[in-house]
Each structure stands twice: as C-alpha cells, then as structure tokens.
Amino acid sequence: MKRVRQTSQAFERITTPIAAPRVITDGALVTDDTVWSWMQIPGSSTYLLEDDDLGRATAEAAGALQALLPTGADYHLKVLWSTHTAEEYRAGWDRLHSVMAPGASDYIDMGAQRITRNSEEGYFRRRVVLLGVKWTGEDEESTLRRAGKIARRGLRTQATTYQEAHEHLEMVRPQINRWFDQASRGVLRGRRAPASVIAWAYAREIRRTAFETPDDDVLSGPALVDLMHGEVDPADSPTHVAVTDSKTADRRYVSILVPATNGFPPHELELPGGEWLEILTDLPGVEASVRGVNHGQAGSIALIDHGRKTTRSQTREASVQGAQVPLDVIDADDTLNIRRQEIQRRQDVMTTNHARWVVHAATAEELADLVARVQERYTGVVRLEVVPHVQDLLWRELLPGDRVRVPEFAQHQPMRTLAGSWFHGGSTVGDSSGPYIGANLGSTPQPVQAHIVSRAEPDRSRPTTITFTGRSGAGKSTAAMLAVLGALLEGAWALLADPKGDLRGIVTVAHDLLGVPVQLVDVLDDTATGTMDPMRFCPTADLARSLTLDALLGALNADDRRRGETILEHAIDTVLRWPRDAWSAQRVINELVSIPADRPDADLARELGETLTVRARQAHMRAVLGPATPTTQPLMTGRGLVYLGLAGLELPRHNPDPDKWTVAERCSMTTFRVALHYALQQSRNVRHLKKLVALTELHLITGYPEGKAFVEWLARTGRALQTWLLLDTQAAADLAVLTGLIEQIVMSFAFQANGKAEQDAQAVLLHRPEPGSRLRTMQASLSTGDCIMLDRSGRIAPIHWDLMTAWIRDALSTDATEDTDTAKDTEDAEHGQDAVRSDPSDSAAEDGGPDGVAPGTGELFEQAAAVDVGGGDRS
C-alpha cells in the first residue's frame, strides 16, 4: 500500500489555482499559505577558470548550497533575463559625488546610447538569478481541504488578507534574517532581493513584455493587481501556452521543456562543458526554473539506500534467471555506493530537482524553431523534451511562491550537480559604477564599466597601478586613451607622456567632448619654448632651486658642471629673491651673462651663461630653458589634461656614461628628467586632486634609472598621494622586473599576445601566475580592441573596448595614414572637419550629433556589430 501511495504521489498532477502573492517586500513573498524568502545572487567570474580551479570552485559552491538550503524545505531557483537600460547607467552617475568635467553629461549620454543600442540588438543582456526558500506550507493537507480554505478566502476583506500575510511573515522573520546573514557571508554572496525584483519575476511570467515595476519596499493590494495584468491561454496548443499582456495586448508563446526520463547523464556532468544553466547564455531569451528539496544527510542516505535496493533487486532477478547483470545496473550500484560514502563523510548531500527550461517567442513558428535550437544545444549535456497537455501546469510552476505540479520528471542528484550548473557562473568583471568602456565577451553579456579614479570608500585602501600590455596594433594605446578620458570625466588632472607622438588625438576629444582644460606640449616644437621651465611650475622656492639647478647642469658637459655648479647656485638664488612672477630659467641665464666684471669668477659665469644661451635654443632643451613667449603657459597644475609629446627626443640608447653623451642626448635626457619631476611634484604637492599619470611605450621610459625609479616610487606611493599610474607597454615581461610593481596592480588589461614568455608575464599581471590552456588560448585569439581585464575585485574576463562613435575612433586612431592620392584627399577633408570641430561656435548638430555633443555622436554606431557578445565558446 505504501508503494502504491508513493507511486501515486510521483505522478499526481496538482491543478489547484496559482499561488497569488499577498505581500511582497524586500527579501520575501507571502502567499495565503506560505512565506518565501528570496535572495538575489550576483554573477561570478568562472569563464576563464582552468579545469582544476573550476572543480574546486564547484565543490565550494556545493558546500555553500548544502549549508544554505534548509533540510527538507522546498527551494526555487530562477534564472531570468532582463535588459540593461540607459536610465540605470545615468542613475549610477547620479549616486556618485565627484567633480565632473563640463562635458560630462555628453560623455555619459554617449555611453548610455551605446548600452541602449547593444541591448536592443541583443548583445547586452542582464541575468537575474533568484533563489527562494519556503518557510511555511500546507503540503500535507489534502486537496479537498486546501480547496475549502481557498473558498473561504474569497469571503475575507483585502485588509484582513494583508494583515494575515504580515503576521505570517513576522512569524518566520527571525529565521529569514539569519538565512540572509549566512548567505551574505558565503561564497554565493547572496543578498535580499528587492521587492521590485521579486514582483518583476512574478509579473513577467504573466505578461512576458516590458513593464515598469514600482520601486517600493513593500508591494501589496492594488499595486500587485496593477502589476499583474496578464492572461494565460493553456488551450492554444498542447505544446505551449499563450501569454497576453492585458495592458498592451502583446502576445507571447511559451513552451516549458523538462529533462527526459534519464535525461541527465547517469554519471557526473563533466566540467568544463557541463554547466547546464550557464549554457543559457548561448540561447538569448531562454530562462530556467529549478524547484527542489535538500534531503540533508539522513534523508540522502535513505534515498541512496532506496536506490540500492532497486539495483540489488535487479541483480538478484538476473541471477535467478541465469542472465547476465546489465552493465548499467552495475554502474548505477557502484555510483550509489560512492555517493553514500561521500554523504557519510559529509562531502555532499542528495537533492530532488525539478528543472524546467522556459522558451518564449513572438509567434508559434518562432517558438518551435527556438525549442529545436535549445534541444540541439543541450545535445550531449541534458536530453530535453516538450511534454504535451501539461504546459499550463508547468507554467504555473514558474511562478514564485507556487509549487511543483508535475512531479514525474524529478531528478535525484547530488548537490554538486546543481552547483555545477553554474547558474551564477559567467564572466562578470568591472565596476558597478563609473564610465562605460565596452562589452563583456564572455558568458555574461553585459556592458563593462571601469572606475579608474574611484572615490568609493572601499577603494581608498586599494593600489592605484593599471597596466595595458599586448602586441603592437592590438588596441592597447587606444584603450589607454579611453581610460584617461574616463579619469578626466571626473575632474582629474592627467599627464599623458607620449614618446612616439601618435596619441595626440586625445587632445581633440578631451577638449571638444569633455570641455576640460588641455595643454599640448610637444617638447621639440618651437611653440613649447619655456613651457617646462621649473622656475615657472614648481610651487616653492626650494623645489624651483633644486630642479632648475639640475636642468642647467644637465645641459653642460662634465667639465663645465664641475667648474660651474656653485656659480649656477648663486645665480638661481639671486633670481629667487625677485617677485614670483619674475622667476624663470632665462632670468638665471641672463644673470650669468650680465654679471659685473668685478665679481669673483665673472669670466666663468659669463662663459657658462653664453653656453646655456646656446643650449636654450637647442630643440631638445628649449621647452625647459628657452625664453617664454607672450602665449607660453607654464605646465598646468590644475584639473585637465597635459599631453606631453616626447617624440624626437634623442635619449641615449647605447652608452650609459653621461660623460660620453652627445649634446642632443644630454639635452634630451634633461628634458626627460624634468618631465618626470613635474609629474612627481604634482603627485606630492597637489594632494586634493585625483591625479593620473599615463606612461605609454613604457620600455622607452624605464630604460633609464630615473624612469625606472620614478615608476617604482609612484606605484608604491600612489594610493597615499591619490595618484593613479597607467602603464602601457608591448613588453609585459619588463614590468615584472620593477620592484614591488606586481603587488600594486589594481587593474590590468592584457591584449593579444602569442609568445609564451609574454603570455606568462601577462598572466602574472592578471594575478594568474600559472596560466593554463584556457587562458593561453584566449590570449592568442583576441582581436583588435579585445583584451582580458583584471578588475579591482580580482576577477578576469575578456572584454571589447567600445570606441562609441566614428568620430572618437578616428580621433584616437594611432595608425599612420596611407600614402595614396585617395588617402590624401580623405586626410585633407578630415583636417577641414577638425578645423570646424575646434571652433566652439559651431553647432555639433550640424555634423550629425545632438546639441552639446561632439560631432559623430548621433551617427551610426559603427562599432555595434563588433560588440557581439553571444559567447558560449570558452576558447
């Protein structure tokens, strides 16, 4: 009789009305019979984990679920998809309190438009993972008794229903609070699901269209009724239901797939490859619902023993009949024995899961095609089928707060099978606020944000070094410029040192789009004369004295330095006694030349002065010692961008002995040192500003002791000085030799690298010192503009840097123009356009952009097609 009852329960189909929510509050949904607590689980970064790491992470997740899911209580896991919106991105900026660039709203709008565009085209999707646990219930009551209660409820007032729902919630609130505390400390990092998200998860099953959810802490009564205006037609077809939004009349067709009998493989799903819920990323719009029970240790052993009785019975029957025992029976018995031992050792527990895959489409034909694609994608993983004539009951199971209604497709599985589905796995990377920088190319298809100069309190204790590495032409320098623009957006002072001279496009974008002060200093250009004069940018006399003396001595040969050091000091002191606006290196040189003949060492002073007068005209030195013109401005010390073009400096390449350097090499090295000292002074003395020092072509800078020492010092002290250090180099291996640099890296962007040595060095910078095949394959296969990002939380994933508009793409291009007539005509036309763009009186709208936005903002976003993030292939 007991076996008959168990068989009846296994195939009993529950046709009672759906469980309607009476109260929804943060973290909880209350129906007439039950209270469900609901947590939202954020995505993780498993996409590039190697096999062993993924196995360990799965075991940790299984242990966390085993502790989190109460024994014997029903749980409900929902994996849903929603959209990223421009409003959410803008709202994130509203919550930030920082100084913003004049054109910040335009830049933010561009990012918002890109997010909208990529969301509409399906490249960006937001995965919402909800885990619910039932705390009260009436499962043991008969169907007749439950029907009687439902009838009596119709006689109660709305106020009474609301009051009873709150009373039920208060009864279990202490348990729920402890549950959430435990969840927040575990590896799943679950948090209370907002009431709006729980209500949205319920209403979307009824409406299946876009709708607004009230952003309230508590939803009940009319708010819930208004939210759930939908109709479900179960008679449309035996293989699907039709869901209609009552407000918009939009109709969607929904099929629910279940695992076939023995649809899951008899043995463990292999990892990687068997992440049966993370696979949903490959199938836009397909969602999942898993109801289940954690049997705990005692219940799991009982379930295993029941299965072993079956296998042993089959073995005995085969022996009695003289037949060979089927291999699948032997395998099943061995598997059950192994699982029993694991349970006894508290390594795992058994669950009973009712997994459902939810497929919806605009037409019945599209739905059939999508169902076929889902079944094909799961080939070799889980065998799925559409069960006719029960689609309405399967649909009711999707509703939060409801119950299992078609139990015959239950799967008895160890907890690690649920954990190994990696329902929350993916490629999550980046910050929750800050500038939009591009698209996630992994299994979490969403926009990526990077808050380079974050003012968030938790980030104050983090390091401030950021690296960009990869082969030439991979897009790292362009990405570095975009990162600098992100810092300028928030009112930072930024210095971009450009040894090659191919990054000048950032000047146009920073000025025309962000509206920040920009200073372009091309050290070899005659218009830069006197710009880098230490006397003019040093904030104190002591600093001016020290740095000016070094500059003057650097322009002289070894013999003159030995003879004239004291004389130079006296001349500097004389100038420093003058009013502050009279300080300059030229005044020091003039003081040497005009020294009275009766003064000691007058002849030597005049000789040195005449030599320095000639040196000040030297192209490699005039930015430091040259005379200032009426339009010359000293190096900027406030908010904005200083572009320092170092192209053409003849830095000594082959001889480390300063006494053997040529005049051009001595002058170039002096200018180089002054540039580093300028950045050093800014970092030390302008403490109130957020500062970013971007050093591109790093090997050209760290090839000298001064450059190497500067990078090491700033990397170690950047956090205390509120100075971020951005390093861009083709040689990742060179960074490893810089003292203490690896420990100071807070973000890293690794672009394409093919050689093993470079891949190994990049892996160290990504905090993966022992790269495996998966990471190496990704490093070698990245396209231009793609990279692997390490964020400040230690997560890594592949991303694509989004240039947002054709105008920005062209402005930041580091490619040389082609030497052809067609290219020349195009270049001439672009110069003409640049001239128009630089005129602040011109309206951006005339060039296709909205008012106040740089030209090109309103144009077709040509990068959209490149941001295809439907990634399912880890390689």
C-alpha angles and dihedrals in degrees: 000000000000091000091050090053092049090050090049092052091048091058100031112123116209112219101173118129119280119276105256119207115243098181131013118189135161105302098359145073120194125200128178092274109023148035117220123192114211129199128185115225118207122223121265134210109251100130096100099032114128119237097265093045091049090051092052092046090051091053090051092049091049090052091049092051092046090056095040102049110072114235112261096006122121117247130192125203119194126187110192138168128226133166133262111236135202089231092061091050092050091045089056089060091048089061092055120090108205143116109275132204117251091251095042094115091055092050092047090049090054091054090046091052091050091051090050093047095049092044092052091050092050099249094113121052130164115221115211115198116191126182118193132186125197115228102180133024150152100224093136093057118102121254089245093055093048090050089053092053091049090053092051091050090064088067095056124095122244091247091054092049091050092048094049091049091054091048091053090050094050091051092062100028094104090055092047093049091052089048093054092046090054092046094052091054096048131086091262091063091209120181135187110287110236115248089243091057094049091048091047091051090054098042096047090063088057099040108023092196136093114285139155121255120207110249094223131133092230128032123189144135115005093008091061094041091052092047096053102054099145142117131215122205110197093178097065092094137341089240101050146012127235117231119198127191104225093208099050100021088227111154128208130184118224131194123184116209124202132192111268118241103291086003092146113070114262091238130048120299109250120247125247099034100031099077091127097184099036086058087074087083088074091056112060111216097012113124136183140222123191122184118185153142130241106222096196122214100302095041091046093053090049090050092048092048090051089054092047091054089057094050092045091049090054090048092052092048090052091050093049091052092044091240128138115261109249114251093231089058091051091047091048092051092049091049092050091050091052092048092049090054090049091051092048088052089049091241094127145349135218125254134189109222131190103197121192130184114207118209123181135176142168095251136028090242093053089047092055091050092049092048089054091050091050092051091048093049091052093050107130092015109061127347109231131193140179110237111209126224096020099069092109091055092046088050091055089055089064093065115100109245095026128104145236108290103170105043102169094090094060118143121209104212140158114257091250089067089063091042090046090057084074092213087174096034123113142102102299110169139151135044130306090233140026135064120347107242106172150293134320108238096193132075094298101070101198141118117277124224127192121193099200097177097030117185093192113130096236090054095056091084095047126098119260107216120116125186133202114191137166144096124313113278095021092115101255097127092050089049090049090055090051089052090052090051089053090056092047088051088068097048100265128152108239133189117197113192110199114188093177099043097227098113100071091113090081088070091063095046095045092050102037099037106028097028092219124149109270129194118191113198116181099181094208095047115101090226089067093065111139094001094117096041105144090212089063103045103032109101097213138039092241093056092044091051095050099044095041091052090051090050094050093046090047091060093055132077121250095265094050091047091056094047100040109037095102093043090053091051092053091050091050091050090052092054092045089060089063123085114291095250090057095060116114141132088243090060089054091051091047089050090056094047095047098044111137115259093235092062118101113264090009092147093052091046091053091046091053091045093053091048091050091047089059092043090052088063091052109112091228093053110030094090087064105033103015124113116269117243124216088264097044114117123196118241109293119253100180134072117313142059129309110193108198111194108200096171112134098027108139097221112182109264106174110026122057093188109100091202089066097047120115121241091258091050093049092049093045092051091049092052089047092052092048090053091054092046090051091056089044093053092048091052094048103039108030094062097157095064129080104238135195125192111193116194114187126190085025095186089067089057104039091048087087127061092238093053094045093048091048093052093047093048095047092046090056098042102033095100094055092044095045088238122139118206117212115193122192119186143148090217110067089173090066091063093060091066094057109103113257094345098126092060091052098056113114097169133016132186114198114194126190116319126169107177118087093230093053092044090052091050092048090050090056090051088050089053090248100113093174106049118197133204095277095056093042092050090052093048091054097043100051116123127218109296093019124110144156110256127209109198129202090265092060096253123136131200139146116267138176119226109231115217088195098206138031089239093058091043092055094042094052096041113129094192120113116241119255118258096235134112091246092049090047091053090049091047092050090050090049091051088053091051091047089055090054092046093053091057105092090201092067118094115238088215089071089068096049100273130113118259113289095014125109115261112278098035093110094043126102108290098239094187093063095092090051092058095073103149101171087125119169100141109084092204 
